[in-house]
Amino acid sequence: MEKNLYVFRHGQTDYNLESKWQGCGLDAPLNETGEKQAEELAQKVQHLGMTVLYCSPLVRAVQTANKIAQKSEQLLPIVILQDLREGNFGVAEGKTFDDVRAEFGNTFVENICWPDFENWDIRFPKGESKREVFGRVLHCLEMIVKSDDFVIGIVCHAGVLSALKCGLGLAQTPNGNCSVLHLLYDTETHIFVQIAD
């Protein structure tokens, strides 16, 4: 038996627009562009047959989930899960990508963004590693796939997507605002597979 999970990144915020690190410590709302992106995403996915939406507690994710829920063929229930929140980027939160690269170096920043198993324990000072992010998010996914739902939406963050890429051994995952990652879960083998739509 298979279950379809559609993992959505939230729409744009001003921090995204300004190329600043925005982790779980910055709870910014969608900006005007982000609202439009979320509306376009909702239109695009309304016929997938989702029966539930799971969502990060951060306002940018909740606003995106609300757009999807309202546009769906039936008003979708939204379940907030704390562990779907964005990673904690510690001292990098609110700083521009350029400033953080200047402080920590390009290689360190690239490894934070797109880690592999050799470096997914690194973190910014006072921050969270991708291994830690993956651990809590995987716990959420394992709970979600035990539900009776077979087509499931999940609204989260770029850091969560990159943690899933590393932890599940996926191909390059999309990370643009309102991008979609399609995962197929096999209830017998308990394996997640990325589907190219």
N, C-alpha and C positions, 0 to 999 in steps of 0.2 A: 504494500500500500504506500502511496506517495502523497506528500503534502507540498503545496506551493507556498513559499514565503517570498514576499516582495518587500525588500528593505529599501526605504526611501531616505535620502538625506533631506533635511529641512531647506526652506528657501533662504534667500540672501538676507543678511543683516548688515548694518553699517560697519561692524567689525570686519565682516567678509569683504565688503567693498573697499575698506581701507587697508586690506591685506594685513590684518592683525591676528595674533593668536587668540583664539576664543575657546576656552575650555569650559568646564562645568562651573568655574568660578565667575563667569560673565554671563548673565542671564538676559541677553538683549532680545528685543522683539524683532520680527521681520520688518524690513524697510519696504518702501513702495514696490521696488522691483521684486523683492521676496514674496510679497503678497500676490503679485501677478504670476510669478513662477509657480507658487503653490496652487493657484487657480488652474493654470495650464496643466500641471501634473494631475490634479484632481479630474480634469476633463479626460486626460489621456488614459487614466487607469480605472475609470468608473465602471467599465464593463468586464473587469477581471473576475468578478464573482467573489470578492473578498467578503467575509462574514464578520470580521473583527479587525480592529486596529490596535496594536500595542505601541506605546509611545514613551519616549524619554520625558521626564518631568520638566525639562527646560522649555521656556515659553516659545522659543522659535520652533521647536518640534511640535509642541501642542497646537500652535496656530496652524502649522502645516497639516497636522492630522485633522483638525477641524474642517479645513477646506476639503480634504479628501472625503471625510465622513458625510459632509453635507451634500456633496455632488454624487455620491454613490447611489446605485439603484434603490437600495434601502439604507436608511440612516444607520451608519455603522456604529456599534459601541466602541468607545475608546478606553483602553485599559492602560493606566500609567504605571510604568515599572521603573523604580528609581535606578536600577542597575543598567538601564539603557542610556543613561546620561553620557555626555561627552567625557573624554578623559580630562584629568587634572594636569594642566601644563605648568603648574608651579610658577616659578619666577618669570616665565615667558608670557603669562597671561596679560593681554592688553598691549603687548609690544608688537611692533611691526616685524614682518618676516625678515626684512633687511637688517634691522637692529639685532634680531636674534641670531641671524647668520654671522654678523660681525662679532658678536659676543662669544658664540659657541662653535662657529665653523660650519661650512657647508655640509661636510660629511656627517657630522653629528645631527644636524637638522634633518638631512635626508633619511638617516637611520631612525629618527623619531617618527617621521612621516610614513615611511614605507619600510618597516623593519623585516628582518628574517629571524630565524630561530637563534642565530648566533648573537644578535644584538638587541633582541626585544626586551631585555631587562634594563636597558638604559632609560634614563628619565631626566627631565630638567630638575634642578634642585627644588625640593618641596613639591614635586609633581608625582605622577603616576606612570608606571611603565606600561608598554603595550601588552605585556604578558598579564599584568593585573587587570587591564581593561578587558582583554579577551576572556579572562577567567569569569568575571562577573557577567559579561554579555552571554557567554556560552551557557551559564547557569540559567539565564532568562530563556534562551532558545530551547534548552532541554525541557523547561517547564511549558513553554508555548506549544511545542509539538506534541505534548501529552493531551492537549485539549481535543475536543470533538471537531474542531474546525479544520478544513482542508485547504482553504485559500485564505492566507493570512497576510495582513499588512503590518509593517514595522517602521516607525518613523524615528530616526536617530541622527547620527552625526558622522562627519568625515573621519574622525579619529576611531570611531567604532567600526566603520567600514574597513579601515586599514588594519585594525586588529583582527577582524574576521578574515581578511585576505591572508595574513600571516598564519593565524591559528588554524584555519581550515585548509591551508595550502591552495588557495584559489588563484586563478589568473588575475591579472590586473583588474581591480575593482573600480567602478566609476566613483568619483568623489566630487563632482560638480554639484552645485546647489540643485536640489530636487532631482538628482540622478536616481536610477533604479538598479538595484542588484536583485536578480531573480535566483533564488536557491530552491532546489528540489530536495526534499528530505525523504529518505526511504525508512519506513517504520520497522522494517525487518533487519536491515543492516546498520541502521542508526548513522547513516552517512549523509552529509550535506554535499550536494553537487551544484556548481554554478551553471546556470542555463543562459546561453546567449540568445536573447530575444531579438 
